[in-house]
Amino acid sequence: MIKDRLNIKKEDEKMLNSIYWRTMTLSSTYNYEKMQALGYIYSMIPVIKRQYKEKQEQVEALKRHNEIFNTTPTMGALITGLSASMEVEASQNPDFDKNSINALKVSLMGPFAGIGDSVFWGSLRIISLGVGISLAMAGNPLGILLHLLIYNLPAHFIRYYGVFFGYSMGSSFIKKATESGLMGYITKGASIVGLMTVGAMCCTMVSFNIPKVFDIQGSELAVQSILDSILPNLLPLLLTFGCFKAIKKNVKPITIMLVFMVIGVLGKVIGLF
């Protein structure tokens, strides 16, 4: 059994099972201020209630996790396991630096998001949908079932045992990973994958076309065709860079969205878009 190899105590297993089920809420309370923080707090309640008997200590622990957090929910399970282990250590060791708990979360959520988004959202989901849609188009109702099984079985396996694996590693994870050089490789690899994913998103998720066609002496000249011949998806790329530049100059996102709305309406009225 995997749990036996991880040396998980029986009294900890019930708590970790509860944490696993609660990680399902990581994105259910998603907001644009602290993203998955509320779901993370909810996931930490079992360990906080068990380890801290004083109400004030429980409140402080809950507040500690009320910080911005955002990662692939499947990979987030391992981070919750690590946090649970560190909370146990913090409750037993008065000299433990409790600020390190949130520092660990922040250091891992980015790299794990890059890995998780690429593996689960970018690869496994596409494969499962490909298999499911092919069967469904042929009239086979098993397509839906296979899609759900192909995606969810590996995802929930990683999610479930990620909690236990993270808890078994404890607060020594960062130290061991840093000393061995593993964290450097993970971060670098995840950064590369993350940048590739963002680059792909620019052309697949950002839509910006100019359908205007000019009639020059009986010949049609399509603006979008000219731009595509120079560089496909040039406009989405320039639009993404423009937004990035504006945000770096402290332009509020809501301002950028309002500008796009005005440009879109005016462009439609004059026939540009």
C-alpha positions as CSV (number, residue, x, y, z in Angstrom):
1,M,0.0,0.0,0.0
2,I,1.2,3.5,-0.9
3,K,0.1,4.9,2.5
4,D,2.2,2.3,4.3
5,R,5.3,3.2,2.4
6,L,4.7,6.9,3.3
7,N,4.5,5.9,7.0
8,I,1.2,7.7,7.5
9,K,-0.2,7.2,11.0
10,K,-3.8,5.9,11.4
11,E,-4.8,9.0,13.4
12,D,-3.5,11.2,10.6
13,E,-5.3,9.3,7.8
14,K,-8.8,10.5,8.7
15,M,-7.6,14.1,8.8
16,L,-5.8,13.8,5.4
17,N,-8.8,12.2,3.8
18,S,-10.9,15.1,5.0
19,I,-8.3,17.5,3.5
20,Y,-8.4,15.6,0.2
21,W,-12.2,16.0,-0.1
22,R,-12.0,19.7,0.9
23,T,-9.5,20.4,-1.9
24,M,-12.4,19.9,-4.3
25,T,-13.5,23.4,-3.3
26,L,-10.2,25.1,-4.3
27,S,-11.7,26.7,-7.3
28,S,-15.4,26.7,-6.3
29,T,-14.9,30.0,-4.3
30,Y,-12.5,31.5,-6.9
31,N,-12.3,35.3,-6.8
32,Y,-10.0,37.9,-8.4
33,E,-8.7,39.2,-5.1
34,K,-7.2,36.2,-3.5
35,M,-8.2,33.5,-6.1
36,Q,-8.3,30.1,-4.4
37,A,-7.6,31.4,-0.8
38,L,-11.1,30.6,0.6
39,G,-10.9,27.0,-0.7
40,Y,-7.5,26.6,0.8
41,I,-8.7,27.9,4.1
42,Y,-11.5,25.3,4.0
43,S,-9.0,22.6,3.2
44,M,-6.8,23.5,6.2
45,I,-9.7,23.5,8.8
46,P,-9.3,19.7,9.8
47,V,-5.6,20.1,10.7
48,I,-6.1,23.5,12.4
49,K,-8.9,22.3,14.5
50,R,-7.0,19.2,15.6
51,Q,-3.7,20.9,16.3
52,Y,-4.8,24.2,17.9
53,K,-7.1,24.0,20.9
54,E,-7.3,27.7,21.7
55,K,-9.8,29.6,19.6
56,Q,-7.4,32.5,19.1
57,E,-4.7,30.2,17.7
58,Q,-7.2,28.7,15.3
59,V,-8.2,32.2,14.1
60,E,-4.6,33.2,13.6
61,A,-3.9,30.0,11.6
62,L,-7.0,30.6,9.4
63,K,-5.9,34.2,8.8
64,R,-2.4,32.9,7.9
65,H,-3.9,31.0,4.9
66,N,-6.1,33.9,3.8
67,E,-3.4,34.9,1.3
68,I,-3.5,34.8,-2.5
69,F,-3.2,31.3,-3.8
70,N,-3.7,30.0,-7.3
71,T,-2.5,26.7,-8.9
72,T,-3.9,23.8,-10.8
73,P,-6.3,22.2,-8.2
74,T,-5.0,18.7,-8.9
75,M,-1.4,19.7,-8.0
76,G,-2.6,21.9,-5.2
77,A,-3.4,18.8,-3.1
78,L,0.3,18.1,-2.6
79,I,0.8,21.7,-1.4
80,T,-2.1,21.4,1.1
81,G,-0.4,18.2,2.5
82,L,2.8,20.1,3.0
83,S,1.0,22.9,4.7
84,A,-0.8,20.5,7.0
85,S,2.5,19.0,8.0
86,M,4.0,22.4,8.7
87,E,0.9,23.4,10.8
88,V,1.5,20.2,12.9
89,E,5.1,21.2,13.4
90,A,4.2,24.8,14.2
91,S,1.7,23.8,16.8
92,Q,4.3,21.6,18.5
93,N,7.4,23.7,18.2
94,P,7.1,27.3,19.6
95,D,10.3,28.3,17.7
96,F,8.9,27.3,14.4
97,D,8.7,30.2,11.9
98,K,5.0,30.2,10.9
99,N,5.7,32.7,8.1
100,S,7.5,29.9,6.3
101,I,4.1,28.1,5.8
102,N,2.8,30.8,3.4
103,A,6.3,31.2,1.9
104,L,6.2,27.6,0.9
105,K,2.8,27.9,-0.7
106,V,3.9,30.9,-2.8
107,S,7.1,29.3,-3.9
108,L,5.3,26.1,-5.1
109,M,2.0,27.4,-6.6
110,G,3.6,28.8,-9.7
111,P,5.8,25.9,-10.7
112,F,3.1,23.4,-9.9
113,A,0.6,25.4,-11.9
114,G,2.9,25.2,-14.9
115,I,3.3,21.5,-14.6
116,G,-0.4,20.8,-13.8
117,D,-1.8,23.0,-16.5
118,S,0.4,21.4,-19.1
119,V,-0.1,17.8,-18.0
120,F,-3.8,17.8,-17.0
121,W,-5.4,20.8,-18.9
122,G,-3.1,20.9,-21.9
123,S,-2.5,17.1,-22.5
124,L,-4.7,14.7,-20.6
125,R,-7.9,16.6,-21.1
126,I,-7.3,16.9,-24.8
127,I,-6.5,13.2,-25.1
128,S,-9.6,12.1,-23.1
129,L,-11.8,14.5,-25.2
130,G,-10.3,13.1,-28.4
131,V,-11.2,9.6,-27.4
132,G,-14.6,10.5,-26.1
133,I,-15.7,12.7,-29.0
134,S,-14.6,10.1,-31.6
135,L,-16.7,7.4,-30.0
136,A,-19.6,9.8,-29.4
137,M,-19.6,10.9,-33.0
138,A,-19.9,7.3,-34.0
139,G,-23.0,7.0,-31.8
140,N,-21.3,5.1,-29.0
141,P,-22.5,6.4,-25.6
142,L,-19.3,5.0,-24.0
143,G,-17.5,8.0,-25.3
144,I,-18.8,10.2,-22.4
145,L,-17.8,7.5,-19.9
146,L,-14.4,7.0,-21.3
147,H,-13.7,10.7,-21.4
148,L,-14.5,11.0,-17.7
149,L,-12.5,7.9,-16.7
150,I,-9.4,8.7,-18.8
151,Y,-9.2,12.2,-17.3
152,N,-10.5,11.7,-13.8
153,L,-8.8,8.5,-12.7
154,P,-5.2,9.8,-13.1
155,A,-6.2,13.3,-11.9
156,H,-7.8,12.0,-8.7
157,F,-5.0,9.5,-8.1
158,I,-2.5,12.3,-8.1
159,R,-4.8,14.6,-6.1
160,Y,-5.6,12.0,-3.4
161,Y,-2.1,10.6,-2.8
162,G,-0.6,14.1,-3.3
163,V,-2.1,15.1,0.0
164,F,-0.5,12.1,1.7
165,F,2.8,12.5,-0.1
166,G,3.0,16.2,0.8
167,Y,2.2,15.5,4.4
168,S,4.9,12.7,4.6
169,M,7.6,15.0,3.2
170,G,6.9,17.7,5.7
171,S,8.6,21.0,6.1
172,S,12.0,19.5,5.0
173,F,10.8,19.4,1.4
174,I,12.1,22.8,0.4
175,K,15.4,22.3,2.2
176,K,16.0,18.9,0.6
177,A,14.9,20.0,-2.8
178,T,17.1,23.1,-2.7
179,E,20.2,21.2,-1.4
180,S,19.9,18.5,-4.0
181,G,19.2,21.0,-6.8
182,L,15.9,19.4,-7.6
183,M,13.9,22.6,-6.9
184,G,16.0,24.5,-9.5
185,Y,15.3,21.9,-12.1
186,I,11.6,21.8,-11.3
187,T,11.3,25.6,-11.3
188,K,13.2,25.9,-14.6
189,G,11.3,23.1,-16.3
190,A,8.0,24.5,-15.1
191,S,8.9,28.0,-16.2
192,I,9.7,26.8,-19.7
193,V,6.5,24.8,-19.9
194,G,4.5,27.7,-18.5
195,L,6.0,30.2,-21.0
196,M,5.2,27.8,-23.9
197,T,1.6,27.5,-22.6
198,V,1.2,31.2,-22.3
199,G,2.6,31.6,-25.8
200,A,0.1,29.1,-27.2
201,M,-2.8,30.8,-25.3
202,C,-2.0,34.1,-27.1
203,C,-3.1,32.6,-30.5
204,T,-5.7,30.1,-29.3
205,M,-7.6,32.2,-26.6
206,V,-7.1,35.8,-27.8
207,S,-9.3,36.5,-30.8
208,F,-8.5,39.7,-32.9
209,N,-9.2,39.8,-36.6
210,I,-9.8,42.6,-39.1
211,P,-12.4,41.3,-41.7
212,K,-12.2,44.5,-43.7
213,V,-11.9,43.9,-47.4
214,F,-10.9,46.7,-49.8
215,D,-12.0,46.7,-53.4
216,I,-9.2,48.0,-55.5
217,Q,-10.0,48.2,-59.2
218,G,-12.1,45.1,-59.0
219,S,-9.6,43.2,-56.9
220,E,-10.4,42.4,-53.3
221,L,-7.7,43.0,-50.8
222,A,-8.3,41.4,-47.4
223,V,-6.5,43.1,-44.6
224,Q,-6.4,39.9,-42.4
225,S,-4.9,37.8,-45.2
226,I,-2.0,40.3,-45.6
227,L,-1.4,40.2,-41.8
228,D,-1.5,36.4,-41.7
229,S,1.0,36.2,-44.6
230,I,3.4,38.4,-42.5
231,L,2.9,36.4,-39.3
232,P,-0.1,34.3,-38.4
233,N,-1.9,35.5,-35.2
234,L,0.1,38.7,-35.3
235,L,-2.7,40.8,-33.9
236,P,-3.5,38.6,-30.9
237,L,0.3,38.6,-30.1
238,L,0.5,42.4,-30.3
239,L,-2.7,42.8,-28.3
240,T,-1.3,40.6,-25.5
241,F,2.0,42.5,-25.4
242,G,0.1,45.8,-25.4
243,C,-1.9,44.7,-22.4
244,F,1.2,43.5,-20.6
245,K,2.9,46.9,-21.2
246,A,-0.1,48.8,-20.0
247,I,-0.3,46.7,-16.8
248,K,3.4,47.3,-16.2
249,K,2.7,51.0,-16.3
250,N,0.1,50.6,-13.6
251,V,-2.9,50.9,-15.9
252,K,-5.9,49.2,-14.1
253,P,-7.3,46.0,-15.8
254,I,-10.8,47.5,-15.7
255,T,-9.5,50.5,-17.6
256,I,-8.0,48.2,-20.3
257,M,-11.3,46.3,-20.6
258,L,-13.3,49.5,-21.0
259,V,-10.9,50.8,-23.7
260,F,-11.4,47.5,-25.6
261,M,-15.1,47.8,-25.3
262,V,-15.1,51.3,-26.8
263,I,-12.7,50.3,-29.6
264,G,-14.8,47.2,-30.4
265,V,-18.1,49.2,-30.6
266,L,-16.5,52.0,-32.7
267,G,-14.8,49.5,-34.9
268,K,-18.1,47.8,-35.6
269,V,-19.9,51.0,-36.3
270,I,-17.3,52.2,-38.9
271,G,-17.1,48.7,-40.4
272,L,-13.5,48.0,-39.4
273,F,-14.3,44.9,-37.3
